[in-house]
Amino acid sequence: MVKNSRHPKTTGYPLQSFLIKLEANLRCELDNTLDQIEALWFQKSLMEAIKDGDKNTRYYHLSTNHPTPP
């Protein structure tokens, strides 16, 4: 009977440890990337709001600056 010189628990541990650390690092990078994408879209929406302005601004200015006659 030939015994396997490698014990399954000891040979897989370094690889498993590496994979766990790699997964943690990748998840962290993913979270950072998603945060950056969210910030980018928020900034884009603000830029569009500033560029386009409020569509009702003229209406509100006219209604407050020029009261309707009684």
DSSP file (Angstrom, degrees, kcal/mol; ACC not computed):
  #  RESIDUE AA STRUCTURE BP1 BP2  ACC     N-H-->O    O-->H-N    N-H-->O    O-->H-N    TCO  KAPPA ALPHA  PHI   PSI    X-CA   Y-CA   Z-CA
    1    1 A M              0   0    0      0, 0.0     2,-0.5     0, 0.0     0, 0.0   0.000 360.0 360.0 360.0 127.3    0.0    0.0    0.0
    2    2 A V        -     0   0    0      3,-0.0     2,-0.3     0, 0.0     0, 0.0  -0.844 360.0-147.2-100.0 126.7    1.4    3.4   -1.1
    3    3 A K        -     0   0    0     -2,-0.5     2,-0.4     1,-0.0     3,-0.0  -0.699  20.0-115.2 -92.0 143.3    0.6    6.3    1.1
    4    4 A N        -     0   0    0     -2,-0.3    -1,-0.0     1,-0.2     0, 0.0  -0.643  17.8-151.8 -75.0 126.9    0.2    9.8   -0.3
    5    5 A S  S    S+     0   0    0     -2,-0.4     2,-0.5     2,-0.1    -1,-0.2   0.686  76.0  78.1 -76.3 -16.4    3.0   11.9    1.0
    6    6 A R  S    S-     0   0    0      4,-0.0    -2,-0.1     3,-0.0     3,-0.0  -0.809  73.7-145.1 -97.4 129.7    0.8   15.1    0.8
    7    7 A H     >  -     0   0    0     -2,-0.5     4,-2.1     1,-0.1     3,-0.4  -0.804  13.6-136.9 -89.9 129.4   -1.8   15.7    3.4
    8    8 A P  H  > S+     0   0    0      0, 0.0     4,-1.3     0, 0.0    -1,-0.1   0.825 100.3  50.2 -60.2 -33.4   -4.8   17.3    1.9
    9    9 A K  H  > S+     0   0    0      1,-0.2     4,-0.8     2,-0.2    -3,-0.0   0.868 113.5  43.7 -73.9 -35.4   -5.3   19.8    4.7
   10   10 A T  H  4 S+     0   0    0     -3,-0.4    -1,-0.2     2,-0.2    -4,-0.0   0.837 113.9  48.0 -81.9 -31.8   -1.7   21.0    4.7
   11   11 A T  H  X S+     0   0    0     -4,-2.1     4,-0.5     1,-0.2    -2,-0.2   0.842 114.5  45.1 -78.5 -31.4   -1.2   21.4    0.9
   12   12 A G  H  X S+     0   0    0     -4,-1.3     4,-2.8    -5,-0.3     5,-0.2   0.676  94.9  79.3 -84.4 -17.1   -4.4   23.2    0.3
   13   13 A Y  H  X S+     0   0    0     -4,-0.8     4,-3.0     1,-0.2     5,-0.2   0.924  91.7  46.7 -62.4 -49.2   -4.1   25.7    3.2
   14   14 A P  H  > S+     0   0    0      0, 0.0     4,-2.3     0, 0.0    -1,-0.2   0.911 116.3  46.3 -61.1 -39.2   -1.7   28.1    1.6
   15   15 A L  H  X S+     0   0    0     -4,-0.5     4,-2.6     2,-0.2    -2,-0.2   0.918 113.5  48.6 -66.5 -43.2   -3.7   28.2   -1.6
   16   16 A Q  H  X S+     0   0    0     -4,-2.8     4,-2.3     2,-0.2    -1,-0.2   0.913 111.6  49.6 -63.7 -42.5   -6.9   28.6    0.3
   17   17 A S  H  X S+     0   0    0     -4,-3.0     4,-2.2     2,-0.2    -1,-0.2   0.907 111.4  49.7 -61.8 -42.8   -5.4   31.4    2.4
   18   18 A F  H  X S+     0   0    0     -4,-2.3     4,-2.6    -5,-0.2    -2,-0.2   0.916 111.1  49.0 -61.7 -44.2   -4.2   33.2   -0.7
   19   19 A L  H  X S+     0   0    0     -4,-2.6     4,-2.6     2,-0.2    -2,-0.2   0.873 109.7  51.5 -66.6 -37.1   -7.6   32.9   -2.4
   20   20 A I  H  X S+     0   0    0     -4,-2.3     4,-2.1     2,-0.2    -1,-0.2   0.929 113.0  44.9 -64.4 -45.1   -9.4   34.3    0.7
   21   21 A K  H  X S+     0   0    0     -4,-2.2     4,-2.3     2,-0.2    -2,-0.2   0.896 113.0  51.4 -65.3 -39.9   -7.0   37.3    0.8
   22   22 A L  H  X S+     0   0    0     -4,-2.6     4,-2.7     2,-0.2    -2,-0.2   0.918 109.6  49.7 -63.0 -44.1   -7.4   37.7   -3.0
   23   23 A E  H  X S+     0   0    0     -4,-2.6     4,-2.5     2,-0.2    -1,-0.2   0.907 110.4  50.3 -62.1 -41.9  -11.2   37.7   -2.7
   24   24 A A  H  X S+     0   0    0     -4,-2.1     4,-2.0     2,-0.2    -1,-0.2   0.913 112.4  47.0 -62.9 -42.6  -11.1   40.3    0.1
   25   25 A N  H  X S+     0   0    0     -4,-2.3     4,-2.4     2,-0.2    -2,-0.2   0.906 112.7  49.0 -65.7 -41.4   -8.8   42.5   -2.0
   26   26 A L  H  X S+     0   0    0     -4,-2.7     4,-2.5     2,-0.2    -2,-0.2   0.890 110.3  50.9 -66.4 -39.1  -11.0   42.2   -5.1
   27   27 A R  H  X S+     0   0    0     -4,-2.5     4,-2.6     2,-0.2    -1,-0.2   0.902 110.6  49.7 -63.9 -39.8  -14.2   42.9   -3.1
   28   28 A C  H  X S+     0   0    0     -4,-2.0     4,-2.3     2,-0.2    -2,-0.2   0.922 111.7  47.9 -63.9 -45.1  -12.5   46.0   -1.7
   29   29 A E  H  X S+     0   0    0     -4,-2.4     4,-2.6     2,-0.2    -2,-0.2   0.896 111.6  51.1 -62.2 -40.6  -11.5   47.2   -5.2
   30   30 A L  H  X S+     0   0    0     -4,-2.5     4,-2.8     2,-0.2    -2,-0.2   0.925 109.5  49.7 -63.2 -44.9  -15.0   46.5   -6.4
   31   31 A D  H  X S+     0   0    0     -4,-2.6     4,-2.2     1,-0.2    -2,-0.2   0.919 112.4  47.9 -59.8 -43.8  -16.5   48.6   -3.6
   32   32 A N  H  X S+     0   0    0     -4,-2.3     4,-2.2     2,-0.2    -2,-0.2   0.912 112.4  48.8 -63.5 -42.8  -14.1   51.4   -4.4
   33   33 A T  H  X S+     0   0    0     -4,-2.6     4,-2.3     1,-0.2    -2,-0.2   0.913 111.2  49.2 -64.6 -42.8  -14.9   51.3   -8.1
   34   34 A L  H  X S+     0   0    0     -4,-2.8     4,-2.4     1,-0.2    -1,-0.2   0.879 110.2  51.9 -64.6 -37.6  -18.6   51.2   -7.5
   35   35 A D  H  X S+     0   0    0     -4,-2.2     4,-2.3    -5,-0.2    -1,-0.2   0.901 110.2  49.0 -63.3 -40.6  -18.3   54.2   -5.1
   36   36 A Q  H  X S+     0   0    0     -4,-2.2     4,-2.4     2,-0.2    -2,-0.2   0.899 111.1  49.2 -66.4 -40.0  -16.3   56.1   -7.8
   37   37 A I  H  X S+     0   0    0     -4,-2.3     4,-2.4     2,-0.2     5,-0.2   0.916 111.0  50.0 -64.7 -42.6  -19.0   55.3  -10.5
   38   38 A E  H  X S+     0   0    0     -4,-2.4     4,-2.1     1,-0.2    -2,-0.2   0.917 111.6  48.1 -62.3 -42.9  -21.7   56.4   -8.1
   39   39 A A  H  X S+     0   0    0     -4,-2.3     4,-2.6     2,-0.2    -1,-0.2   0.893 110.1  53.3 -63.7 -39.9  -19.9   59.7   -7.5
   40   40 A L  H  X S+     0   0    0     -4,-2.4     4,-2.5     1,-0.2    -2,-0.2   0.935 110.5  45.4 -61.1 -47.4  -19.3   60.2  -11.2
   41   41 A W  H  X S+     0   0    0     -4,-2.4     4,-2.3     2,-0.2    -1,-0.2   0.864 111.8  52.6 -66.4 -35.3  -23.0   59.8  -12.0
   42   42 A F  H  X S+     0   0    0     -4,-2.1     4,-2.0    -5,-0.2    -1,-0.2   0.929 111.0  46.9 -64.3 -44.3  -23.9   62.1   -9.1
   43   43 A Q  H  X S+     0   0    0     -4,-2.6     4,-2.5     1,-0.2    -2,-0.2   0.902 111.0  52.1 -63.7 -40.9  -21.5   64.8  -10.5
   44   44 A K  H  X S+     0   0    0     -4,-2.5     4,-2.3     1,-0.2    -1,-0.2   0.907 108.7  50.3 -61.8 -41.3  -22.9   64.3  -14.0
   45   45 A S  H  X S+     0   0    0     -4,-2.3     4,-2.1     1,-0.2    -1,-0.2   0.893 110.7  49.3 -66.2 -38.0  -26.5   64.8  -12.8
   46   46 A L  H  X S+     0   0    0     -4,-2.0     4,-2.5     2,-0.2    -1,-0.2   0.906 109.8  51.6 -65.7 -40.5  -25.4   68.0  -11.0
   47   47 A M  H  X S+     0   0    0     -4,-2.5     4,-2.7     1,-0.2    -2,-0.2   0.909 110.7  48.1 -62.5 -41.5  -23.7   69.3  -14.1
   48   48 A E  H  X S+     0   0    0     -4,-2.3     4,-3.0     2,-0.2     5,-0.4   0.891 111.1  50.8 -66.4 -39.0  -26.8   68.7  -16.2
   49   49 A A  H  X S+     0   0    0     -4,-2.1     4,-2.2     2,-0.2    -2,-0.2   0.899 113.7  44.8 -65.6 -39.9  -29.0   70.4  -13.6
   50   50 A I  H  < S+     0   0    0     -4,-2.5    -2,-0.2     2,-0.2    -1,-0.2   0.916 116.8  45.7 -69.0 -42.6  -26.7   73.4  -13.5
   51   51 A K  H  < S+     0   0    0     -4,-2.7    -2,-0.2    -5,-0.2    -3,-0.2   0.935 123.1  33.7 -66.4 -47.2  -26.5   73.5  -17.3
   52   52 A D  H  < S-     0   0    0     -4,-3.0    -2,-0.2    -5,-0.2    -3,-0.2   0.803  97.5-157.2 -80.5 -29.9  -30.2   73.0  -18.0
   53   53 A G     <  -     0   0    0     -4,-2.2     2,-0.5    -5,-0.4    -1,-0.1  -0.086  42.1 -43.4  74.1 177.2  -31.4   74.9  -14.9
   54   54 A D    >   -     0   0    0      1,-0.1     3,-1.5    -4,-0.1     4,-0.4  -0.701  49.0-145.9 -81.2 126.4  -34.8   74.5  -13.4
   55   55 A K  T 3  S+     0   0    0     -2,-0.5     4,-0.3     1,-0.3     3,-0.2   0.751  98.4  49.0 -65.4 -24.2  -37.4   74.3  -16.1
   56   56 A N  T 3> S+     0   0    0      1,-0.2     4,-2.5     2,-0.1    -1,-0.3   0.382  80.3 100.3 -96.6   3.8  -39.9   76.0  -13.8
   57   57 A T  H <> S+     0   0    0     -3,-1.5     4,-2.6     1,-0.2     5,-0.2   0.917  82.1  48.9 -58.2 -47.0  -37.7   78.9  -12.8
   58   58 A R  H  > S+     0   0    0     -4,-0.4     4,-2.5    -3,-0.2    -1,-0.2   0.915 111.5  50.5 -60.9 -43.5  -39.2   81.4  -15.3
   59   59 A Y  H  > S+     0   0    0     -4,-0.3     4,-2.4     1,-0.2    -1,-0.2   0.937 112.6  45.4 -59.7 -48.6  -42.7   80.5  -14.2
   60   60 A Y  H  X S+     0   0    0     -4,-2.5     4,-1.9     1,-0.2     5,-0.3   0.879 112.7  50.8 -66.9 -37.5  -42.0   81.0  -10.5
   61   61 A H  H  X S+     0   0    0     -4,-2.6     4,-2.6    -5,-0.2     5,-0.3   0.921 112.6  46.6 -64.9 -43.0  -40.1   84.2  -11.1
   62   62 A L  H  X S+     0   0    0     -4,-2.5     4,-1.7    -5,-0.2    -2,-0.2   0.897 112.8  49.4 -66.0 -39.2  -43.0   85.6  -13.2
   63   63 A S  H  < S+     0   0    0     -4,-2.4    -1,-0.2    -5,-0.2     5,-0.2   0.819 119.0  37.2 -72.8 -29.5  -45.6   84.5  -10.6
   64   64 A T  H  < S+     0   0    0     -4,-1.9    -2,-0.2    -5,-0.2    -1,-0.2   0.825 120.8  43.3 -90.1 -33.7  -43.8   86.0   -7.6
   65   65 A N  H  < S+     0   0    0     -4,-2.6    -3,-0.2    -5,-0.3    -2,-0.2   0.742 120.2  40.8 -83.8 -23.9  -42.4   89.2   -9.3
   66   66 A H  S  < S-     0   0    0     -4,-1.7    -1,-0.2    -5,-0.3    -4,-0.0  -0.806  81.2-156.2-126.4  88.4  -45.7   90.0  -11.1
   67   67 A P        -     0   0    0      0, 0.0    -3,-0.1     0, 0.0    -4,-0.1  -0.294  25.9-106.6 -64.7 150.1  -48.7   89.4   -9.0
   68   68 A T        -     0   0    0     -5,-0.2    -5,-0.0     1,-0.1     0, 0.0  -0.469  38.7-103.0 -74.7 147.2  -51.9   88.8  -10.7
   69   69 A P              0   0    0      0, 0.0    -1,-0.1     0, 0.0    -3,-0.0  -0.370 360.0 360.0 -69.5 151.2  -54.5   91.6  -10.6
   70   70 A P              0   0    0      0, 0.0    -2,-0.0     0, 0.0     0, 0.0   0.504 360.0 360.0 -69.9 360.0  -57.4   91.2   -8.2
